[in-house]
Amino acid sequence: AQVLPTKKAKLQRTPFEDRAKLCKNAVGVALFSLMARKKTNLCVAADVVEAKALLDLADAVGPQICVLKTHCDIVRDWTDETGTQLRFLADKHDFLIFEDRKFADIGNTVVQQCSGGVHRIASWAHFTNAHALPGDGIVDGLRTAAGVENHGLLLLAQMSSAGNLLNKEYTSACVEMAKRHTDFVFGFISQERVIEGSEGDAFVYMTPGVKLSQEGDGLGQQYNTPTAVIADRNSDIIIVGRGIYKSDNPAATAAIYRKQAWDALA
Amino acid sequence: AQVLPTKKAKLQRTPFEDRAKLCKNAVGVALFSLMARKKTNLCVAADVVEAKALLDLADAVGPQICVLKTHCDIVRDWTDETGTQLRFLADKHDFLIFEDRKFADIGNTVVQQCSGGVHRIASWAHFTNAHALPGDGIVDGLRTAAGVENHGLLLLAQMSSAGNLLNKEYTSACVEMAKRHTDFVFGFISQERVIEGSEGDAFVYMTPGVKLSQEGDGLGQQYNTPTAVIADRNSDIIIVGRGIYKSDNPAATAAIYRKQAWDALA
């Protein structure tokens, strides 16, 4: 049942600045504009467990990235100040903050999870993501929690982990859900571009599990290379975690990933 | 595609004390034993946003319940002490704590989300739950994070929200995943008993979205009555949230739900 994307036909890419005009969510517009302006389609997954390490990493890779992906719930000493400082670094280096929360509950619950609690995600993240699994109520709940003016949402259309249950039928249902909520949902976490043609240009496609070398992690993660993701599968943004934050020089390594991913667009 | 359970054939119920002997996870064994000893199959969903309110509610409904269901990430002033106090109340009133985290990420990430961060879920929750969506790696990751000795896991086999994507094929895949991990997975969040016969007796079935009166919440939640869930669909435990914590007297209301749910087993 698992989606195993293969090489797609060469995409005649619409420039990101033109796709900004097609997108109906303000954060999506900002992201496409930023990518065109800064010439980067690299997202770094900052999976570190201390606030200082998170901020240091954000400051180091900031110049190379369009998006910083966070897991605030793995940071042991997270405080309101961590969110404030992240936002400061986002302004300093011109990137957006994506809290990879993978919301997966009913609408009434995600309202609280997104706006409340210790993390108050909606107060510092530009966008977050959700599984389509619980139905449209999850999108409605997150829209209620965050608003469409300064926030956006990605849906998880495909995953890279072994034996995942996001089959073609599921991906299609997820795509249809996104099309029903274009004021708020501006893209997908996916292994490939999941909407073809000009309709698909209005959404962004971000692909995790990217490393320069292909291998696994022993817990089901399966890696892809930047070129495979961007040139072969027509995704837009590579998400790189351990390949960068575990390297000796995250800033320099990020620059290498950035160039490979951007060159793969041509 | 949505699962809309209907009335099932009258179940010849195996006593909970006997099901304790069939279950392979220590927390599952403890839960079945507790239900038999305390004569309750009521779980209260403590969806409140302040630590004091959470602890007060747990203390008030504690004598009526087998399980307290938490969303630690909606509590704005959560500290380590909140988890410690919850655990104290669990011992005082003889109930288990179920953090309804709905983990939904890859194995490597859920390890950190379950054991680390501000909430350190594995340090105070007896069990938690996960979506089967990312594949077996999510179970392996949570097993790594929490251990099988003092922790257990439920999988979400069905949801109650409108338009959810957990169809029959998905539920079957989820059930098969649980059967592959009986050392750790001891049951399901579901709308009905999802495994028939003696094999199914080894697992517990917990059903959310229960109220004495049927209605919706405007964000996709659809409610069921205690009798419909236990007597008609052969689930084991009702999960009641707003019906109890928003009532004028949660302790007295919990006692009403408790009696209805227990009587429905007969």
Interface residues (C-beta under 8 A of the other chain):
Chain A: A1 Q2 D47 V49 H71 C72 D73 I74 V75 R76 D77 W78 D100 K102 A104 D105 I106 G107 N108 T109 V111 Q112 Q113 G116 G117 V118 H119 R120 H131 A132 L133 P134 G135 D136 G137 I138 D140 G141 T144 M159 S160 S161 A162 G163 N164 L165 L166 E169 Y170 A173 C174 D217 L219 G220 Q221
Chain B: A1 Q2 D47 V49 H71 C72 D73 I74 V75 R76 D77 W78 D100 K102 A104 D105 I106 G107 N108 T109 V111 Q112 Q113 G116 G117 V118 H119 R120 H131 A132 L133 P134 G135 D136 G137 I138 D140 G141 T144 M159 S160 S161 A162 G163 N164 L165 L166 E169 Y170 A173 C174 D217 L219 G220 Q221
